[in-house]
Amino acid sequence: MGRLIKLLLYLVCLSFIGLVAFAYLGPYFGADFSAPQSEISEPVILNVD
């Protein structure tokens, strides 16, 4: 049982390191993580009594 927990802990650590590496190195390999940006304007109607 201890081996299984240790294996799962190693897998979690490796997957976290892989995720962080992908986040930092992804743009060099063509992955674009930025959100699409566009200006949105909507009129606001205030009901003042």
PDBQT receptor file of N, H, CA, C and O in Angstrom, charges set to zero:
ATOM      1  N   MET A   1       0.826  -1.196   0.000  1.00  0.00    +0.000 N 
ATOM      2  CA  MET A   1       0.000   0.000   0.000  1.00  0.00    +0.000 C 
ATOM      3  C   MET A   1       0.866   1.255   0.000  1.00  0.00    +0.000 C 
ATOM      4  O   MET A   1       0.523   2.251  -0.637  1.00  0.00    +0.000 OA
ATOM      5  N   GLY A   2       1.978   1.205   0.709  1.00  0.00    +0.000 N 
ATOM      6  H   GLY A   2       2.257   0.396   1.227  1.00  0.00    +0.000 HD
ATOM      7  CA  GLY A   2       2.890   2.347   0.746  1.00  0.00    +0.000 C 
ATOM      8  C   GLY A   2       3.506   2.620  -0.614  1.00  0.00    +0.000 C 
ATOM      9  O   GLY A   2       3.720   3.777  -0.976  1.00  0.00    +0.000 OA
ATOM     10  N   ARG A   3       3.794   1.565  -1.372  1.00  0.00    +0.000 N 
ATOM     11  H   ARG A   3       3.620   0.625  -1.077  1.00  0.00    +0.000 HD
ATOM     12  CA  ARG A   3       4.354   1.743  -2.719  1.00  0.00    +0.000 C 
ATOM     13  C   ARG A   3       3.358   2.445  -3.631  1.00  0.00    +0.000 C 
ATOM     14  O   ARG A   3       3.736   3.300  -4.433  1.00  0.00    +0.000 OA
ATOM     15  N   LEU A   4       2.094   2.085  -3.509  1.00  0.00    +0.000 N 
ATOM     16  H   LEU A   4       1.786   1.391  -2.858  1.00  0.00    +0.000 HD
ATOM     17  CA  LEU A   4       1.061   2.688  -4.346  1.00  0.00    +0.000 C 
ATOM     18  C   LEU A   4       0.921   4.178  -4.043  1.00  0.00    +0.000 C 
ATOM     19  O   LEU A   4       0.796   4.986  -4.963  1.00  0.00    +0.000 OA
ATOM     20  N   ILE A   5       0.942   4.541  -2.790  1.00  0.00    +0.000 N 
ATOM     21  H   ILE A   5       1.044   3.885  -2.042  1.00  0.00    +0.000 HD
ATOM     22  CA  ILE A   5       0.831   5.951  -2.406  1.00  0.00    +0.000 C 
ATOM     23  C   ILE A   5       2.056   6.725  -2.876  1.00  0.00    +0.000 C 
ATOM     24  O   ILE A   5       1.946   7.854  -3.353  1.00  0.00    +0.000 OA
ATOM     25  N   LYS A   6       3.220   6.106  -2.736  1.00  0.00    +0.000 N 
ATOM     26  H   LYS A   6       3.310   5.188  -2.349  1.00  0.00    +0.000 HD
ATOM     27  CA  LYS A   6       4.454   6.755  -3.190  1.00  0.00    +0.000 C 
ATOM     28  C   LYS A   6       4.436   6.940  -4.707  1.00  0.00    +0.000 C 
ATOM     29  O   LYS A   6       4.866   7.979  -5.207  1.00  0.00    +0.000 OA
ATOM     30  N   LEU A   7       3.943   5.946  -5.440  1.00  0.00    +0.000 N 
ATOM     31  H   LEU A   7       3.593   5.102  -5.034  1.00  0.00    +0.000 HD
ATOM     32  CA  LEU A   7       3.846   6.045  -6.898  1.00  0.00    +0.000 C 
ATOM     33  C   LEU A   7       2.882   7.155  -7.295  1.00  0.00    +0.000 C 
ATOM     34  O   LEU A   7       3.178   7.938  -8.197  1.00  0.00    +0.000 OA
ATOM     35  N   LEU A   8       1.740   7.230  -6.634  1.00  0.00    +0.000 N 
ATOM     36  H   LEU A   8       1.499   6.594  -5.901  1.00  0.00    +0.000 HD
ATOM     37  CA  LEU A   8       0.780   8.291  -6.932  1.00  0.00    +0.000 C 
ATOM     38  C   LEU A   8       1.353   9.667  -6.618  1.00  0.00    +0.000 C 
ATOM     39  O   LEU A   8       1.111  10.624  -7.354  1.00  0.00    +0.000 OA
ATOM     40  N   LEU A   9       2.107   9.771  -5.536  1.00  0.00    +0.000 N 
ATOM     41  H   LEU A   9       2.304   8.994  -4.938  1.00  0.00    +0.000 HD
ATOM     42  CA  LEU A   9       2.739  11.037  -5.191  1.00  0.00    +0.000 C 
ATOM     43  C   LEU A   9       3.759  11.444  -6.254  1.00  0.00    +0.000 C 
ATOM     44  O   LEU A   9       3.827  12.616  -6.625  1.00  0.00    +0.000 OA
ATOM     45  N   TYR A  10       4.545  10.499  -6.743  1.00  0.00    +0.000 N 
ATOM     46  H   TYR A  10       4.489   9.547  -6.441  1.00  0.00    +0.000 HD
ATOM     47  CA  TYR A  10       5.495  10.791  -7.813  1.00  0.00    +0.000 C 
ATOM     48  C   TYR A  10       4.775  11.220  -9.085  1.00  0.00    +0.000 C 
ATOM     49  O   TYR A  10       5.213  12.149  -9.764  1.00  0.00    +0.000 OA
ATOM     50  N   LEU A  11       3.685  10.555  -9.410  1.00  0.00    +0.000 N 
ATOM     51  H   LEU A  11       3.330   9.800  -8.859  1.00  0.00    +0.000 HD
ATOM     52  CA  LEU A  11       2.937  10.916 -10.617  1.00  0.00    +0.000 C 
ATOM     53  C   LEU A  11       2.327  12.312 -10.503  1.00  0.00    +0.000 C 
ATOM     54  O   LEU A  11       2.314  13.064 -11.477  1.00  0.00    +0.000 OA
ATOM     55  N   VAL A  12       1.830  12.656  -9.338  1.00  0.00    +0.000 N 
ATOM     56  H   VAL A  12       1.840  12.045  -8.547  1.00  0.00    +0.000 HD
ATOM     57  CA  VAL A  12       1.271  13.990  -9.138  1.00  0.00    +0.000 C 
ATOM     58  C   VAL A  12       2.360  15.041  -9.271  1.00  0.00    +0.000 C 
ATOM     59  O   VAL A  12       2.145  16.077  -9.899  1.00  0.00    +0.000 OA
ATOM     60  N   CYS A  13       3.521  14.791  -8.692  1.00  0.00    +0.000 N 
ATOM     61  H   CYS A  13       3.696  13.949  -8.181  1.00  0.00    +0.000 HD
ATOM     62  CA  CYS A  13       4.635  15.750  -8.790  1.00  0.00    +0.000 C 
ATOM     63  C   CYS A  13       5.111  15.895 -10.230  1.00  0.00    +0.000 C 
ATOM     64  O   CYS A  13       5.358  17.010 -10.690  1.00  0.00    +0.000 OA
ATOM     65  N   LEU A  14       5.242  14.786 -10.944  1.00  0.00    +0.000 N 
ATOM     66  H   LEU A  14       5.041  13.881 -10.571  1.00  0.00    +0.000 HD
ATOM     67  CA  LEU A  14       5.688  14.845 -12.336  1.00  0.00    +0.000 C 
ATOM     68  C   LEU A  14       4.662  15.551 -13.220  1.00  0.00    +0.000 C 
ATOM     69  O   LEU A  14       5.036  16.315 -14.110  1.00  0.00    +0.000 OA
ATOM     70  N   SER A  15       3.383  15.305 -12.985  1.00  0.00    +0.000 N 
ATOM     71  H   SER A  15       3.079  14.684 -12.262  1.00  0.00    +0.000 HD
ATOM     72  CA  SER A  15       2.374  15.965 -13.800  1.00  0.00    +0.000 C 
ATOM     73  C   SER A  15       2.332  17.467 -13.501  1.00  0.00    +0.000 C 
ATOM     74  O   SER A  15       2.106  18.265 -14.411  1.00  0.00    +0.000 OA
ATOM     75  N   PHE A  16       2.545  17.863 -12.250  1.00  0.00    +0.000 N 
ATOM     76  H   PHE A  16       2.729  17.215 -11.511  1.00  0.00    +0.000 HD
ATOM     77  CA  PHE A  16       2.601  19.285 -11.917  1.00  0.00    +0.000 C 
ATOM     78  C   PHE A  16       3.798  19.949 -12.593  1.00  0.00    +0.000 C 
ATOM     79  O   PHE A  16       3.672  21.040 -13.150  1.00  0.00    +0.000 OA
ATOM     80  N   ILE A  17       4.948  19.301 -12.547  1.00  0.00    +0.000 N 
ATOM     81  H   ILE A  17       5.051  18.415 -12.095  1.00  0.00    +0.000 HD
ATOM     82  CA  ILE A  17       6.144  19.840 -13.202  1.00  0.00    +0.000 C 
ATOM     83  C   ILE A  17       5.924  19.924 -14.712  1.00  0.00    +0.000 C 
ATOM     84  O   ILE A  17       6.335  20.898 -15.343  1.00  0.00    +0.000 OA
ATOM     85  N   GLY A  18       5.285  18.920 -15.293  1.00  0.00    +0.000 N 
ATOM     86  H   GLY A  18       4.950  18.128 -14.781  1.00  0.00    +0.000 HD
ATOM     87  CA  GLY A  18       4.992  18.939 -16.726  1.00  0.00    +0.000 C 
ATOM     88  C   GLY A  18       4.029  20.050 -17.098  1.00  0.00    +0.000 C 
ATOM     89  O   GLY A  18       4.192  20.694 -18.135  1.00  0.00    +0.000 OA
ATOM     90  N   LEU A  19       3.034  20.279 -16.268  1.00  0.00    +0.000 N 
ATOM     91  H   LEU A  19       2.902  19.756 -15.426  1.00  0.00    +0.000 HD
ATOM     92  CA  LEU A  19       2.076  21.347 -16.538  1.00  0.00    +0.000 C 
ATOM     93  C   LEU A  19       2.739  22.716 -16.468  1.00  0.00    +0.000 C 
ATOM     94  O   LEU A  19       2.478  23.576 -17.309  1.00  0.00    +0.000 OA
ATOM     95  N   VAL A  20       3.587  22.920 -15.482  1.00  0.00    +0.000 N 
ATOM     96  H   VAL A  20       3.799  22.222 -14.799  1.00  0.00    +0.000 HD
ATOM     97  CA  VAL A  20       4.299  24.195 -15.360  1.00  0.00    +0.000 C 
ATOM     98  C   VAL A  20       5.259  24.379 -16.533  1.00  0.00    +0.000 C 
ATOM     99  O   VAL A  20       5.368  25.475 -17.083  1.00  0.00    +0.000 OA
ATOM    100  N   ALA A  21       5.948  23.314 -16.912  1.00  0.00    +0.000 N 
ATOM    101  H   ALA A  21       5.859  22.424 -16.465  1.00  0.00    +0.000 HD
ATOM    102  CA  ALA A  21       6.861  23.407 -18.059  1.00  0.00    +0.000 C 
ATOM    103  C   ALA A  21       6.100  23.711 -19.339  1.00  0.00    +0.000 C 
ATOM    104  O   ALA A  21       6.569  24.496 -20.164  1.00  0.00    +0.000 OA
ATOM    105  N   PHE A  22       4.938  23.103 -19.517  1.00  0.00    +0.000 N 
ATOM    106  H   PHE A  22       4.558  22.466 -18.847  1.00  0.00    +0.000 HD
ATOM    107  CA  PHE A  22       4.137  23.374 -20.711  1.00  0.00    +0.000 C 
ATOM    108  C   PHE A  22       3.640  24.811 -20.722  1.00  0.00    +0.000 C 
ATOM    109  O   PHE A  22       3.585  25.441 -21.779  1.00  0.00    +0.000 OA
ATOM    110  N   ALA A  23       3.276  25.338 -19.550  1.00  0.00    +0.000 N 
ATOM    111  H   ALA A  23       3.321  24.827 -18.692  1.00  0.00    +0.000 HD
ATOM    112  CA  ALA A  23       2.804  26.715 -19.475  1.00  0.00    +0.000 C 
ATOM    113  C   ALA A  23       3.906  27.701 -19.844  1.00  0.00    +0.000 C 
ATOM    114  O   ALA A  23       3.643  28.712 -20.495  1.00  0.00    +0.000 OA
ATOM    115  N   TYR A  24       5.141  27.411 -19.431  1.00  0.00    +0.000 N 
ATOM    116  H   TYR A  24       5.355  26.589 -18.902  1.00  0.00    +0.000 HD
ATOM    117  CA  TYR A  24       6.243  28.318 -19.748  1.00  0.00    +0.000 C 
ATOM    118  C   TYR A  24       6.808  28.097 -21.147  1.00  0.00    +0.000 C 
ATOM    119  O   TYR A  24       7.192  29.059 -21.812  1.00  0.00    +0.000 OA
ATOM    120  N   LEU A  25       6.864  26.860 -21.599  1.00  0.00    +0.000 N 
ATOM    121  H   LEU A  25       6.552  26.079 -21.059  1.00  0.00    +0.000 HD
ATOM    122  CA  LEU A  25       7.482  26.563 -22.890  1.00  0.00    +0.000 C 
ATOM    123  C   LEU A  25       6.483  26.466 -24.031  1.00  0.00    +0.000 C 
ATOM    124  O   LEU A  25       6.889  26.402 -25.191  1.00  0.00    +0.000 OA
ATOM    125  N   GLY A  26       5.199  26.453 -23.739  1.00  0.00    +0.000 N 
ATOM    126  H   GLY A  26       4.869  26.505 -22.797  1.00  0.00    +0.000 HD
ATOM    127  CA  GLY A  26       4.163  26.317 -24.759  1.00  0.00    +0.000 C 
ATOM    128  C   GLY A  26       4.222  27.373 -25.852  1.00  0.00    +0.000 C 
ATOM    129  O   GLY A  26       4.116  27.024 -27.028  1.00  0.00    +0.000 OA
ATOM    130  N   PRO A  27       4.388  28.658 -25.513  1.00  0.00    +0.000 N 
ATOM    131  CA  PRO A  27       4.446  29.670 -26.572  1.00  0.00    +0.000 C 
ATOM    132  C   PRO A  27       5.617  29.479 -27.545  1.00  0.00    +0.000 C 
ATOM    133  O   PRO A  27       5.528  29.908 -28.695  1.00  0.00    +0.000 OA
ATOM    134  N   TYR A  28       6.693  28.853 -27.113  1.00  0.00    +0.000 N 
ATOM    135  H   TYR A  28       6.765  28.505 -26.178  1.00  0.00    +0.000 HD
ATOM    136  CA  TYR A  28       7.811  28.604 -28.022  1.00  0.00    +0.000 C 
ATOM    137  C   TYR A  28       7.481  27.513 -29.036  1.00  0.00    +0.000 C 
ATOM    138  O   TYR A  28       8.105  27.435 -30.094  1.00  0.00    +0.000 OA
ATOM    139  N   PHE A  29       6.505  26.678 -28.714  1.00  0.00    +0.000 N 
ATOM    140  H   PHE A  29       5.998  26.742 -27.855  1.00  0.00    +0.000 HD
ATOM    141  CA  PHE A  29       6.126  25.579 -29.604  1.00  0.00    +0.000 C 
ATOM    142  C   PHE A  29       4.809  25.840 -30.316  1.00  0.00    +0.000 C 
ATOM    143  O   PHE A  29       4.253  24.926 -30.924  1.00  0.00    +0.000 OA
ATOM    144  N   GLY A  30       4.298  27.060 -30.257  1.00  0.00    +0.000 N 
ATOM    145  H   GLY A  30       4.750  27.803 -29.762  1.00  0.00    +0.000 HD
ATOM    146  CA  GLY A  30       3.117  27.432 -31.022  1.00  0.00    +0.000 C 
ATOM    147  C   GLY A  30       1.812  27.407 -30.249  1.00  0.00    +0.000 C 
ATOM    148  O   GLY A  30       0.766  27.662 -30.846  1.00  0.00    +0.000 OA
ATOM    149  N   ALA A  31       1.812  27.120 -28.976  1.00  0.00    +0.000 N 
ATOM    150  H   ALA A  31       2.662  26.913 -28.491  1.00  0.00    +0.000 HD
ATOM    151  CA  ALA A  31       0.584  27.144 -28.193  1.00  0.00    +0.000 C 
ATOM    152  C   ALA A  31       0.345  28.568 -27.709  1.00  0.00    +0.000 C 
ATOM    153  O   ALA A  31       1.203  29.147 -27.042  1.00  0.00    +0.000 OA
ATOM    154  N   ASP A  32      -0.807  29.135 -28.037  1.00  0.00    +0.000 N 
ATOM    155  H   ASP A  32      -1.504  28.665 -28.580  1.00  0.00    +0.000 HD
ATOM    156  CA  ASP A  32      -1.120  30.505 -27.648  1.00  0.00    +0.000 C 
ATOM    157  C   ASP A  32      -2.153  30.466 -26.535  1.00  0.00    +0.000 C 
ATOM    158  O   ASP A  32      -3.272  29.997 -26.740  1.00  0.00    +0.000 OA
ATOM    159  N   PHE A  33      -1.784  30.954 -25.360  1.00  0.00    +0.000 N 
ATOM    160  H   PHE A  33      -0.875  31.335 -25.194  1.00  0.00    +0.000 HD
ATOM    161  CA  PHE A  33      -2.658  30.895 -24.195  1.00  0.00    +0.000 C 
ATOM    162  C   PHE A  33      -3.372  32.215 -23.926  1.00  0.00    +0.000 C 
ATOM    163  O   PHE A  33      -4.155  32.308 -22.981  1.00  0.00    +0.000 OA
ATOM    164  N   SER A  34      -3.115  33.232 -24.737  1.00  0.00    +0.000 N 
ATOM    165  H   SER A  34      -2.479  33.157 -25.504  1.00  0.00    +0.000 HD
ATOM    166  CA  SER A  34      -3.711  34.532 -24.453  1.00  0.00    +0.000 C 
ATOM    167  C   SER A  34      -5.183  34.542 -24.865  1.00  0.00    +0.000 C 
ATOM    168  O   SER A  34      -5.580  33.872 -25.819  1.00  0.00    +0.000 OA
ATOM    169  N   ALA A  35      -5.960  35.293 -24.147  1.00  0.00    +0.000 N 
ATOM    170  H   ALA A  35      -5.637  35.837 -23.372  1.00  0.00    +0.000 HD
ATOM    171  CA  ALA A  35      -7.388  35.413 -24.441  1.00  0.00    +0.000 C 
ATOM    172  C   ALA A  35      -7.590  36.352 -25.619  1.00  0.00    +0.000 C 
ATOM    173  O   ALA A  35      -6.859  37.332 -25.762  1.00  0.00    +0.000 OA
ATOM    174  N   PRO A  36      -8.569  36.066 -26.463  1.00  0.00    +0.000 N 
ATOM    175  CA  PRO A  36      -8.845  36.991 -27.564  1.00  0.00    +0.000 C 
ATOM    176  C   PRO A  36      -9.341  38.325 -27.024  1.00  0.00    +0.000 C 
ATOM    177  O   PRO A  36     -10.194  38.374 -26.137  1.00  0.00    +0.000 OA
ATOM    178  N   GLN A  37      -8.797  39.398 -27.571  1.00  0.00    +0.000 N 
ATOM    179  H   GLN A  37      -8.105  39.358 -28.292  1.00  0.00    +0.000 HD
ATOM    180  CA  GLN A  37      -9.129  40.723 -27.068  1.00  0.00    +0.000 C 
ATOM    181  C   GLN A  37      -9.899  41.490 -28.123  1.00  0.00    +0.000 C 
ATOM    182  O   GLN A  37      -9.478  41.573 -29.277  1.00  0.00    +0.000 OA
ATOM    183  N   SER A  38     -11.020  42.047 -27.724  1.00  0.00    +0.000 N 
ATOM    184  H   SER A  38     -11.361  41.980 -26.787  1.00  0.00    +0.000 HD
ATOM    185  CA  SER A  38     -11.788  42.925 -28.600  1.00  0.00    +0.000 C 
ATOM    186  C   SER A  38     -12.532  43.931 -27.719  1.00  0.00    +0.000 C 
ATOM    187  O   SER A  38     -12.910  43.632 -26.586  1.00  0.00    +0.000 OA
ATOM    188  N   GLU A  39     -12.731  45.120 -28.266  1.00  0.00    +0.000 N 
ATOM    189  H   GLU A  39     -12.424  45.363 -29.186  1.00  0.00    +0.000 HD
ATOM    190  CA  GLU A  39     -13.394  46.167 -27.507  1.00  0.00    +0.000 C 
ATOM    191  C   GLU A  39     -14.901  45.991 -27.614  1.00  0.00    +0.000 C 
ATOM    192  O   GLU A  39     -15.434  45.797 -28.707  1.00  0.00    +0.000 OA
ATOM    193  N   ILE A  40     -15.572  46.057 -26.498  1.00  0.00    +0.000 N 
ATOM    194  H   ILE A  40     -15.139  46.214 -25.610  1.00  0.00    +0.000 HD
ATOM    195  CA  ILE A  40     -17.026  45.926 -26.454  1.00  0.00    +0.000 C 
ATOM    196  C   ILE A  40     -17.586  47.182 -25.818  1.00  0.00    +0.000 C 
ATOM    197  O   ILE A  40     -17.194  47.551 -24.711  1.00  0.00    +0.000 OA
ATOM    198  N   SER A  41     -18.507  47.843 -26.517  1.00  0.00    +0.000 N 
ATOM    199  H   SER A  41     -18.826  47.543 -27.416  1.00  0.00    +0.000 HD
ATOM    200  CA  SER A  41     -19.151  49.015 -25.920  1.00  0.00    +0.000 C 
ATOM    201  C   SER A  41     -20.661  48.827 -26.044  1.00  0.00    +0.000 C 
ATOM    202  O   SER A  41     -21.176  48.490 -27.110  1.00  0.00    +0.000 OA
ATOM    203  N   GLU A  42     -21.351  49.050 -24.940  1.00  0.00    +0.000 N 
ATOM    204  H   GLU A  42     -20.933  49.324 -24.074  1.00  0.00    +0.000 HD
ATOM    205  CA  GLU A  42     -22.801  48.947 -24.902  1.00  0.00    +0.000 C 
ATOM    206  C   GLU A  42     -23.358  50.198 -24.237  1.00  0.00    +0.000 C 
ATOM    207  O   GLU A  42     -22.808  50.671 -23.242  1.00  0.00    +0.000 OA
ATOM    208  N   PRO A  43     -24.452  50.739 -24.783  1.00  0.00    +0.000 N 
ATOM    209  CA  PRO A  43     -25.034  51.921 -24.141  1.00  0.00    +0.000 C 
ATOM    210  C   PRO A  43     -25.711  51.535 -22.827  1.00  0.00    +0.000 C 
ATOM    211  O   PRO A  43     -26.284  50.455 -22.684  1.00  0.00    +0.000 OA
ATOM    212  N   VAL A  44     -25.621  52.454 -21.885  1.00  0.00    +0.000 N 
ATOM    213  H   VAL A  44     -25.156  53.332 -22.001  1.00  0.00    +0.000 HD
ATOM    214  CA  VAL A  44     -26.224  52.229 -20.567  1.00  0.00    +0.000 C 
ATOM    215  C   VAL A  44     -27.331  53.246 -20.379  1.00  0.00    +0.000 C 
ATOM    216  O   VAL A  44     -27.106  54.448 -20.519  1.00  0.00    +0.000 OA
ATOM    217  N   ILE A  45     -28.526  52.769 -20.063  1.00  0.00    +0.000 N 
ATOM    218  H   ILE A  45     -28.708  51.792 -19.950  1.00  0.00    +0.000 HD
ATOM    219  CA  ILE A  45     -29.668  53.652 -19.830  1.00  0.00    +0.000 C 
ATOM    220  C   ILE A  45     -29.926  53.684 -18.321  1.00  0.00    +0.000 C 
ATOM    221  O   ILE A  45     -30.211  52.658 -17.703  1.00  0.00    +0.000 OA
ATOM    222  N   LEU A  46     -29.821  54.879 -17.747  1.00  0.00    +0.000 N 
ATOM    223  H   LEU A  46     -29.590  55.712 -18.249  1.00  0.00    +0.000 HD
ATOM    224  CA  LEU A  46     -30.030  55.061 -16.324  1.00  0.00    +0.000 C 
ATOM    225  C   LEU A  46     -31.449  55.546 -16.075  1.00  0.00    +0.000 C 
ATOM    226  O   LEU A  46     -31.888  56.521 -16.685  1.00  0.00    +0.000 OA
ATOM    227  N   ASN A  47     -32.154  54.890 -15.205  1.00  0.00    +0.000 N 
ATOM    228  H   ASN A  47     -31.798  54.098 -14.710  1.00  0.00    +0.000 HD
ATOM    229  CA  ASN A  47     -33.517  55.317 -14.854  1.00  0.00    +0.000 C 
ATOM    230  C   ASN A  47     -33.451  56.189 -13.599  1.00  0.00    +0.000 C 
ATOM    231  O   ASN A  47     -33.501  55.695 -12.473  1.00  0.00    +0.000 OA
ATOM    232  N   VAL A  48     -33.338  57.476 -13.824  1.00  0.00    +0.000 N 
ATOM    233  H   VAL A  48     -33.298  57.877 -14.739  1.00  0.00    +0.000 HD
ATOM    234  CA  VAL A  48     -33.242  58.424 -12.717  1.00  0.00    +0.000 C 
ATOM    235  C   VAL A  48     -34.601  59.080 -12.532  1.00  0.00    +0.000 C 
ATOM    236  O   VAL A  48     -35.159  59.636 -13.478  1.00  0.00    +0.000 OA
ATOM    237  N   ASP A  49     -35.135  59.018 -11.317  1.00  0.00    +0.000 N 
ATOM    238  H   ASP A  49     -34.681  58.567 -10.549  1.00  0.00    +0.000 HD
ATOM    239  CA  ASP A  49     -36.451  59.614 -11.031  1.00  0.00    +0.000 C 
ATOM    240  C   ASP A  49     -36.318  61.024 -10.537  1.00  0.00    +0.000 C 
ATOM    241  O   ASP A  49     -37.322  61.674 -10.249  1.00  0.00    +0.000 OA
TER     242      ASP A  49
